[in-house]
Amino acid sequence: MKKYGFKHDESIVVFAATFINVEWARVIGSGKARPFHYTGKHFKAFTGRTFCSLYHFLIKVQLQVRFKLIRSRLKQKWPLDRALLEEKREANRNAGSVYCLTCNPSQKRYVGITCGSINSRFKEHVREASTNSTRLIASEIRQFGAESFGVKPLALNVPIDSLGELERVYIAKLNTLRPFGLNANRGGQVSYTAGKQIKIEGETFESITIASEIISAKTEGAVPAYIIESRIRSGKVKLGELIKPCRRASKHSEAGTPLFRRHKDLLKRKTLDERWKVYDLFKADVLENISFKDVEAKRLVLAKKDSNQPYSKQNFEWVSKLEVTVKRCGKKCVVDGHLYASVEAVARFFEIPASSLRYEIKNSSKSVEGAVFAILERRTKITRSK
């Protein structure tokens, strides 16, 4: 700990005694966490110091509640102090703003609407001007420069359904239609087209994505927006279903391992006997005669011996994916009194190339048995002639 500037009277002892395991692991930098070196200028007392982890530093500056947000920003290469200090902006994409741009040299004005920030929309106008756009506002920016324009909000947080009408009102009120201003038409069309409108329990949203973000915000992030969006797209439109808490990760010591995930998939998609519903008993049975390392190396999968019975200790086997496919889709055939699962199985048993056997069956119109004997007879004649 001396490496990171801890002293005998540091609060690290209190952390060790009071923090739960997850927080303690974050503090000391175990697992994937790395030492964090603060090079910013805002927290001058800590500039140049190295901490066990980012979380440890955030505790020092009392920003640990924003740990996930700050970590995400740093991964996106944000400047350090900006990532730490800038407040998260919650976009209300179900509302918008009406704004006015004034060209000071010509005193001509432009009224517009946006569902984002007004400053961002002005920057879009500036970028559009650089592409030699023929729009009036773009031509004016090219002629006089972006610095010659004043930006003024006229109405904020306007419901999106009323945004177009309010734009028409301001264009008429301020007389910004050409040739007196920079608007080419009377307005009224919302340029923000996020997707198909959706109504959830009486409330209308401009798109599924917007609905997901707004509903997620109401849960204070407890249910992520992508989860809500997935639920909406699967046909769930009742608010109670959308904000239902996400499933919790298993606390089993092997949770997340490949075999554990296979067992979880079986529980979800297949029928298991009561014994196999317990992971530890399932593991003991399937790895009784083989190691999971061999299972992965040979790319084996679990299959039923009897497809009409549930998975159990007596009704399973490790097989290759090819064997599963053959068992499910292969056409059974009889050769010399023996039943085979497929033509490929016959070819392997008699050591005949499968392609040769299929060719013989197709072109000589023989049965599988007849084709096998014909190939073996030709092979015998060739051997004798040698």
VEXTIMAR-84916 format. One record per residue: residue in one letter; x, y, z of N, C-alpha, C in turn. Coordinates in steps of 0.1 Angstrom, whole numbers, plus 5000, padded with zeros to 4 digits. Last residue first. Layout:
REM VEXTIMAR-84916
AXYZXYZXYZ ...
END
This chain:
REM VEXTIMAR-84916
K495644324407497044364411497844244415 S493244194405494044214393495444264395 R492344204431492744074425493644094413 T491644484434492744424442493244294437 I489644504415490844584413492044524421 K487744334427488244304414489544374411 T487144484451487744354451488444304438 R486044714440487244724448487944594449 R483744614430484744674421486044684428 E482544524454482844424443483844484434 L482044764467483044674473483444564463 I480244884449481544944451482544854457 A478144704452478644724439480044784440 F477444714479478044594474478644614460 V476544984480477644944488478344814482 A474344974463475445054459476645014467 G472644794477473144754464474344844460 E472144954500472744824501473344784488 V470745174489472045194496472845064497 S469645074455469445094470470845124476 K470345244424470445134433470045174447 S470745424403469345394408469245274417 S473145504395472745364391471445324396 N473245764404473445734390473145594386 K472845754432472045854424472145804409 I474545564443473145554445472345634435 E477045674435476545534430475045524432 Y477045904449477145914434476645774429 R477145814475475945894471475945894455 L479645694475478445614477477245684473 S481345904470481345794460480045714462 S480946064493480646114480480446004469 A482045894512480645924512480145974499 P484345634505484045784505482545804504 I484145364528483845404514483745564515 E484145204551485345274546485245304531 F481945104561482545024551483745084545 F481345304580481545164585482245084574 R481145534565482245524574482445384578 A478845474549480145494543481345484552 V476945464570477245344562478645354555 A476945724577477345624587477645494580 E476045844554477345874559477845774569 V473445764554474245714544475745734548 S472445694589472545774576473445704566 A472345504609471545634611471545714598 Y471545154601472545274602471745404602 L471044824609470444954608471545064610 H471844524591472144614602471544754599 G471444364569470744334582470944424593 D472844484549473244354554472644324567 V471644784558472644724549473044594556 V469145024560469644894564470544834553 C468945374571468945264561469545134566 K467645694579468045564583468045464571 K468846004571467845904566468345764570 G469346274595469746164586468646064583 C468546454614468146474600468446354591 R469346374639468046444638467546444623 K471746234635470646174643469346234641 V473146434621472846304615471646234622 T473346624642472746654629472246524622 V474846484660473546534664472746564651 E477146434646476346314650474946364654 L478146694644477746614632476846504635 K478746764669477646824663477146754651 S479446454689479846574680478546634674 V478246394722478446354708478946484701 W477646244753478446354746478646304732 E474246164763475546124758476246244752 F471546064785472346164778473646104773 N469845934805469445964791470246084786 Q470645894830470645774822470345804807 K470546144841471846074842471845954832 S468546324816468746274829470146204829 Y466046494797467546474800467646424814 P463046304791463746424795465246394797 Q462246114761462446124776463246244779 N462346094734461046104740461046124755 S464946044726464346174724463046204730 D467345884742465945864739465246004738 K469746014745469745884739468345844734 K470346354738469546254744469746114737 A473446534741472346484733471646374741 L475846794743474946694750473746654741 V478746804723477546864728476746754735 L482246874717481146784720479946864725 R484846954709483647024705482446934706 K487146854719486546774708485246834703 A487747054737488747024727488046944715 E485447044754485747164746486647134735 V485846784765484646824759484746944749 D488346814777488246724766486946754758 K487546984798488647034789488546944776 F485846844813485246944804486247004794 S486546494811486746624817486146724807 I484546204817485246294808485446424815 N482846064834483845994827484646074817 E481346274847481746154855482946074848 L480246494838481646494838482246374846 V477546464842478046474828479546464827 D477246434870476846324861477546344847 A478246674881478746544886478446434876 K476546854869477946854866478546724870 F474046794881474146784867475646774863 L474646864907474346724904474446694889 D475047134905476147054910475946904907 Y472547234895473747234887474847144892 V469447074894470547124904471847114896 K468046954875467747094877468747154887 W468646684876469446764867469146914868 R466646584892468046574897468846674889 E464246604877464446684889465946694894 D465046614842464546554853464846634866 L464246874818465246794826464546724837 T463746994786463046924797464146844805 K465047314774464847164773464147114786 R465547584778464947534765464547394765 K466447634804465547734797464847674786 L468147434811466947464820465947544812 L470047464790469147344791467947364799 D471147704798470447694785469547574785 K472347624822471347734822470547724809 H474247444812473147404821472047504821 R475847624798475147514791474047464799 R476747784818475947844808475147734800 F478347594832477247654839476247714829 L480347554812479447444816478147494823 P481547814811480947754799479947644803 T480748024839481647934832480847864821 G478748174851479448234840480448144833 A479248044883478348124874479148194863 E480547904902480847874888479947954878 S479447984926480848014924481247994909 H476248144923477048024924478448054920 K474648354921475648374931476548244932 S473448474889473548374899474748394909 A472048804885473148704882473148604893 R468648864881469848874888470848764884 R466649024855467048904863468448924869 C465349354862466049254854466449134862 P461949444872463449434874464149324866 K459749584848460049474857461549464859 I458949774831459849824842460149714852 L457349644813458549704808459549744819 E455149554828456049454822457349514818 G453949804834454449704845455349604840 L453249904810454349964817454849874828 K452749694782452249744795453449794803 V453849584759453549734759452949784772 K455749344744455249394757455049544757 G456849264720455349274721454849314734 S459549284716458949154717457449144720 R459949554717459949494704459449354704 I459749594745458749654736458749584723 R462049454753460749414757459649474748 S464149614741463949474737462549414741 E463749854755463549844740463349704736 I464449764781463049814778462749804763 I467149714776466249604781464849644778 Y468149964769468149854759467349734763 A467850114792466950144781466950034771 P467849924823468449994812467550014800 V466349984853466149894841466749974829 A467450174869467350044874467149934863 G467450434860468450354855468450204860 E465150544871466450594876467550494872 T462850494859463250394868464650424875 K462750704842461750704853462150594863 A464650624823464950744832464050744844 S463150434810464350394817464750504827 I461350594796460850494807462050454816 I463150724779462350804789461850714800 E464250514764465150614772464350684782 S461950404752462850324761463750414770 A461050614736460150554747461050484757 I463150634718462850744727462050694739 T462850384705464150414712463850524722 I460350394694460650294704461850334712 S459350734690459850614685460050514697 E457750934702458150944688458750824682 F454950834722456450864720456750864705 T452150904742452750884728454150924728 E450350734767451450834764452050804750 G448550524771448050664768449050764765 E450350304773449350344784448950484783 I452150404747452250314759451450374770 K452450424713451750464724451750364735 I454850534689454350424697453550484709 Q455950624656455350654669454850534676 K458950524641457550514642457050544656 G461650774642461050644639459550644640 A462651024643463450914650462850784647 T463051294628462251174625463051054630 Y462951624629463451514637462551394635 S461751834617462751764609463251634616 V458451914615459451874624460451784617 Q457152174598457552034597458652004606 G456752444601455752354605456052214604 G457452694575457752604586456652514589 R457052854553456352894565456652804576 N460452874537458952844538458352884551 A462952984541462452964527460952924526 N464153234562463353114561462753104547 L465453474565466253364559465453234559 G463553764555464353684564465053574557 F462453894534462653974546463553904556 P461653754511462953804511463353884524 R461453474535462153554524461253634516 L460253524568460153454555460853544544 T460253644592461553584587461453514574 N458453784610458553814596459953774590 L457853724635459153794633459353824619 K455353594631455453704641456753794638 A455853384613454953494609455153614618 I457653244628458053284615457253404611 Y456053184651457253274652457753324639 V454153004640453753134647454853234647 R455652794630454952884621454553014627 E456552694655457552754645456852844635 L454252604665454852714672455952784663 E453752384649452852494649453452624655 G455952214655455752264642454852394641 L455452154683456652224679456552294665 S453452004693453152154692454352224685 D454551754696453351764688452951914685 I456551784714456951774700455751784691 P456352054738455951914733456051904718 V459152244744457852244738457552104734 N461552334758460752224763459252224757 L461452684749462152564753461152454759 A461552944726460752864734461452724737 L463753084716462453154717461453074725 P467253144721466053054722464753134723 K469453274697468553314708467453204709 V472553374685471653264687470853294699 G473953574659473553564673472553454674 F476753574637475353534640475153534656 S479353614630478453724628477053694632 E480653374632480853464643479953584642 A480253254607479453204618479553304630 G480153474579480853404589479953374601 F478953604557479353684568480153614579 Q478753394537479053534533479553614545 R478053164550479253164542479653304539 I475653234562476753204571478053204563 E474053274539474353384548475553364557 S473953014529474653114521474953234529 A472452894549473852844547474652954539 I470053024548470853034560472252994558 L469252944521469453084525470353094537 R470952664506469852714515470252864519 T472852544491472252664485471152724494 S476052444505474552424504473952554499 N478752404507478252484496476752464494 T479552304531479352204520478752274507 S479552494550480852454545480752364533 A476852494558477352614550478752574543 E476752274574476052274562476552384552 R478252364596478752254588478152254574 V476352554605477652604601478352494592 H474252394612474052494601475352544596 E475452254633474952184621474752274609 K475652454651476852404645476552324633 F472952494657473652594650474952544644 R472552254671471852274658472552384650 S474052294693474452184684473752204671 N472652504705474052524701474452414691 I470252374712470252484701471652504696 S470052014714470452144720470552254708 G467251864698468451854706468851994712 C465151914683464851834694466151804702 T464352244669465252124671464852044683 I463552494645463252404656464252294657 G464052844636464152704634463652624646 V464253144618463553074629463652924626 Y466553404611466053264607465453204620 R466853734599466753634610466253504604 K469054014591468053904587468053794597 Q471054194595469854204604468754104599 S473454194583472354214574470954234582 P475254174606475454264595474254294586 N473953964623474154104627474454204615 C471553744618472853784612472953934614 T470253534642470253674637471553704631 L468153264648469453304644469353444638 C466053134673466253234662467653264660 Y464152834680465252924682465253024671 V462352604700462252694689463352804691 S462752264710462952404712462752484699 G461051974723462052044715462052184718 A460451634735460151774734461251844726 N461351384738459951394735459451544734 R463851384746463651374731462151364728 N465651524767464151504766463751504752 A468651404779467951454768466451414768 E470551494805469451404802468551464791 R473951504809472751574803471651474799 K475851494837475251424827473951494822 E478351754842477051684846476551604834 E481851724844480651754836479451674840 L483951614860483151724865481851754857 L485351394848485051394862483951494866 A485651464822484951344825484551334839 R487151694825485851704820485051584823 D489551594835488751674844487351694839 L490351434811490151374825489251464833 P488651424780489651484789489351454803 W487651094769487251234773488451284781 K487850834758488950934756488551074759 Q486050644765485750724752486750834750 K486850574789487050474778486850544765 L485950794803487450784801487750684790 R483250744803483750864796485250844793 S483050514819482650514805483250624797 R483950614843484750514837484350504822 I481850794848483150844846484050744839 L479650614851479650724841481050774838 K480450454873480250394859480250504848 F480750654894481850574889481650514875 R479350834908479350854893480350764887 V479750784934478450754929478350764914 Q482350884939482150744936480750704931 L483251134945482551124932482250974929 Q485051224965483551214967482751214954 V487651204962487051334957485551334958 K488150954972488851064978488251194974 I486550794955486150804969486850924975 L488050824932486750884932486250894947 F490350664938490450814936489150884938 H489050414939489750464951489850614950 Y488250394912487250394923487850454935 L490750364899489850484897488850504908 S493150234923492150224912491450354910 C495250324940495050174937494150154924 F496750614926495850544935495650404930 T499250864925498750734920497850664930 R499451214919499351104928498850984921 G499251434903500451364903500451244912 T496951604923497651604910498951534912 F495651634947495851494942496651484929 A495251894951495851824962496251684958 K493751984929495252014930495951924940 F491551894909491851854923493351864926 H492152014884491052064892491252024907 K494051904868494452024875493352064885 G495051554862494251674860494751784869 T496251314866497051414860496351544857 Y496351044886495551164884496551274878 H496350714878497250824881496550954877 F495450404891494950524884495850644888 P495850054885496250174892495850294884 R492949874874494349914873494650034881 A490749594875491049734878492549754878 K490149324873490549394860490949544863 G491149224905490449194892491049264880 S491749514926491849374922491049344910 G491949774937492349754923492449604919 I491049854961492349804961492849774946 V488349934953489250024960490749984958 R487149714942487349824934488349924940 A487049544965487849504953488149624944 W485349684981486749674985487549634973 E482949654966483549794968485049784972 V482649374969482649444955483349574956 N482549324997483549274988483749344975 I481749635015481449505010482449455000 F483649815040483149795026482749655023 T484749805066483349845064482849815050 A487449745067486549695077485049705074 A488649875045488749725046487749675056 F488050145052487550085040487549935041 V489650165075488250185076487550115064 V492150145063491750045073490250045075 I492250365047492150235041491750125050 S492650615058491250555059491150415052 E495850605074494950635063493650565065 D497850575092496650635097495650665086 H500050485078499450395088498150445093 K499350575044500150585056499350495066 F499650535008498950505021499850525033 G500850564983500750674992499950655005 Y501150334968500150424964499950534974 K503150194981503450234967502450334963 K502150125005503050235005503250294991 M500849885000500050005000500950135000 
END
